[in-house]
Amino acid sequence: MLVPPSHNAVIYSLATGGTISIASLFMAGVMPGLLLGALLMVLCLVLAYRKGHPTGQAVPLRDALKITIDAAWGLITLVIILGGVFTAIEAGAVACVYAFLVTMFVYRDYRWRDLPLLVYRTLRTVAMVMMLIACAAAVGYMMALMQMPAKITAFFLTLSSNKYVILLLINALLLVLGCLVDMAPSILITTPILLPVVMKFGVDPVHFGMIMLMNLGIGLCHPPVGATLFVGCAVGRVRMEDVMREIWPFYGVMFLVLMLVTYIPAISLWLPRALSL
C-alpha cells in the first residue's frame, strides 16, 4: 500500500486533481514502507520465539541453488507485475494466465480434474471481496451526499487550531473511515476535503498522502470492511474470530509507524527531496 508501484498513491494523486507528482508519492512511500516492514518482521520474530514456533534448518549451498532454480518460474510472476511493461490491470491478467500455465504444466501441483474446484474457490473469494467493495462504495456515496467528511472536518477545526492536534484528530477520523469504507473511495472522498485543511497548517501534500495511505491501510486489516483481513482468512481457511485474537500486536506496530510518519515528516519527504522530485 506504500512502496512503489502503489496504486493507492496513484489514486491519491488523481484525487488531488493531478497536482501531486506520482513519482514523488512513490518515492515518499519507500522509507515508511521499509520501516513498517522491518518492524513487522521484528514482531513476527519475537512472537515466533515466545510461542516456540519450530525453527528452520540451514540449507546446503547445492540445495539452495536447486531451490532457487525451481522457484524462478514462480518469481517471474513478480517480474510481470512489477516490470512496468503492462498497466496494473493488464499485469494482473497476464500474471494470472502465466501462474495457471506454470502451475499446470511446470510444477504440476494440480491435475486437470482439480480445475473445477480451483475455479469454485477462486470465484468464492472474488465474490466475497467484490461484495465488500460494492457495499463500501455505496456507503462512501451516501457519506458524500450527506457531506459527512466536511462536517466532521469543520467540527475538528472548532476543537483546536494546533497543527499536531489537528493531525491527531484527522488520524482518528481516517482510522474510523478506513474500517467502514474501502480504501479507494475513502481516498477519493476525503482528499479534496482534508488536503486544503492540512495545507493551511503547513503540512506538505506528499507527506499527508503517506499519512492517509497508512491510516486507510490499517483499515484494510480491521472489520467490518477489512478486505485484506477477509481475503487472508479465506485463503488461510481460518475463522476471522481466531485471527482477531492474535492480530492486536500487529495493530500496535502499524499504529506506531503511523505516529512516526505523521509527526516526523522527514521519513516520507527525505527521499523525494534527495532526488529533487
N, C-alpha and C positions, 0 to 999 in steps of 0.2 A: 504493500500500500504506500510505501515511502520511496524505496530505491527505484531508480530508473530501470525499465520504462514504465513508470506508474501511470496507468490510465486515469487514476483519480486526479493526478496533477494536471493532466490534460483537461479534464472536466472542470477543475478549479479555474484554469486559465480561460476556458470558454465562459465560465460564469462571471469572470471579471470583464467580459467584453473583449477578450484578447489583448488586454493592456499589459498583462504579465507574461514575460517570456517563459515558454515551456522549458527551454534549456536551463534557465535559472532555477526553475522549480525542480527539475530533475537533479541538478547538482545540489540543491539545498536539501534534498531528501537523503543524500548519501550518508552524511555523518549521523543524523538521527536514526536512520535505518540500521547502520552498523552498531550504534550504541544500544539500540533496542535488541538487536540480535545477540550481541555479546552478553548482555545482562540476562537474557532468557537462557542462553547456554549455561551460564554460571548457575542459574536457578535449577535447571534440569540436572546439572552435575550434583548440586547439593541434595536435591530430592532423591536422586539415584543412590547416593551414599547413605542417606538417612533411612531409606526404605529397603536397603540391602538388595538392590537390583543385581542380577548376575553380571559379572564383568566379562569383557571380551578377551580374546586370546590374540597374541601377536601373530601376524600373518607373515610367513616367509616371503622374501622378495620374488621368488619364482611364481608363487601362488598369487601374489599381489599383481604382478604383470598380467597373469591369465585372467584374473577377475576384472582388471581394467579393460582388457580387450573385449571380454564378454559384455561388459557394461557399456561399451562405446556405442552400440546400436541404440540403447535407450537414451544415452546422453545426447544423441543427435536431436532428439525431440526438443531439448532445451535450446539447442542452436537454432532450430526452426522458429521457435517462439521469440527468442531474443536477438536473432540475427539481423533484424531490420530490413529483410528483403520483402516481407509481406506486411500488410496492415494488421492491426490487432485481430480483427475478425478472420481475415484470411489465414493468419498464422495459426489460430485455434483450429480451423477446419483442416488445414494441411497436417498439423500435428496429430489430430485425431486419426486421420486416414493412415498416416505413417505409423503411429503407435499400433493401430489394428493390424497392419501388414507385418510389422516386426513381431507382434505377439503371436500371430497365427503361423507365420512361415519361418521365422528365425528362432525365437525362443520356444515356440510351440507349447506355451503354458496352458493353452486351452485347445479343445477339439471343436470341430465344426458343429457337433451335436450340442455343445455348450452355448452356441451363439444365441439361441432364443432366451436363455437365462441371463446372459450378459446384457442383451438389449432390454429385457424387462427391468433389471437392476438399474441400468443407466437411466431409462425413462422415469423410473420411480424417483430417483434422486433429482433429476432435472425438473420434474413436475413439482416436487416439493419446493425447490429453490425458486422456480418461476412464480408459484403461488405466493411465496413470501414477498418477492419483488413487486408483484402486482398489487398486493394489499398495501405494501409500504408506499407505492406510488399513489394509490388512492388516498391514503392518509396525508401524504405530502400535499396533494392537490387541495384537499379540504383545508389544511392548515394555511395554505397560500390564500385561499378565498377568504378565510376568516382573519387574515393578516396577523396571525399569532406571533410569528417571529418579530415583526415590527413592534407589536405591543409589548412583548417581553423585553426587547431591547430598550424601549423607552422607559420601561419600569426600572431596568438596571441603572440607567443614567440618572434616575431620581434618587438612587441609593448612595452613589458615590461619584466623585469626579477624579479619583485616584486611578492612574493607569493600571497599576498592579491589581487593584481590587476589581476593576472592570474586566481585566483579563481572567481573573479567577471566576467571576460570575459568568463570563462567556464560556469558559471551560465547562462550568456546571450545566449551562444551557445545552451546549453541544453534546456533552456526555448523555444527557437525557434524550435529546433528539436522536442520537446515534442508536439508542436502544429501541426507539419506536419507529424510526423511518430509515429506509435503506440509504446507503452512503451517497449514491449519485443524486437522488432527489434532494437529500439534505444539503449537499454542496450547492446545487443549482438554486435552491430556495433561500438559503441563509447568506450566501456570499454577497449578493447585491445589497443586503440589508446591514450586515455586520461589518463589512470591509470599510465603508465610509466612517463608521463609528471609531474603529480602532486606528484608522489613519489619522483622525483628529487628535489622537493621543500619541502620535509619533511612532506607531508600530509599522514596520516595513511590511508591505503586502505579501512578499515572498515568505517572510517569517510567519505571518498569520496563516498562510497556506499550509505550512507544516503543522501549526497548532491545530488547524481544522482537520487535516488528514489524520493526525494522531488521535484526536478526540473521537471522530466518527469511526476510525478503525477499531477502537476499543469496543464500540457498539456492535461491531460485526461478531464479536465473541460473547455477546450477552443477550439473553432473551428479553423481550418476546420476539424481536425480529431475528437478530443474531444469525444471519445466513451462513457465515463460516462455521458457527457452532453446530447448526443443524446438519450441514453437509459433513462435517467431521464425525458427528455421531452416526450418521447414515453409513458413511464409508467404513468406519471402525466397528459398526454393529454393536454400539453400546448405548445405554439409556442416557438421555440428557441429564436426568437427576443424578446419576452416578458421576458424570463429568463435572457437574456444578459443585459437587462436594470437594473436588480436587483442584479446581481451577483458580481458587481465590489467591494463592501466591502469585500466579501469573498476572492477575489483575493488579496486584500491588506493584510488580515490576513495571508494567505498562504505565501505571499512574505516575510512578517515579520518573520515568523517562519523559512523560508528558509535562511534568512540572519543570524538569531541566530544560526541555525545548522551549517552554513558554517563557521562562524567566532568564534564560541565557541565550539571547538571540544569536551569538557567535556560533553556536552549534549548527544552526541552519545556514547562516549567512557567510561563514568564513570561506567555504569552498567557492560559491558563486563569485564572491568579491575577489578571491585569489585568481580566478580565471577571467576576471573582468567581464562577467555576464550581466 
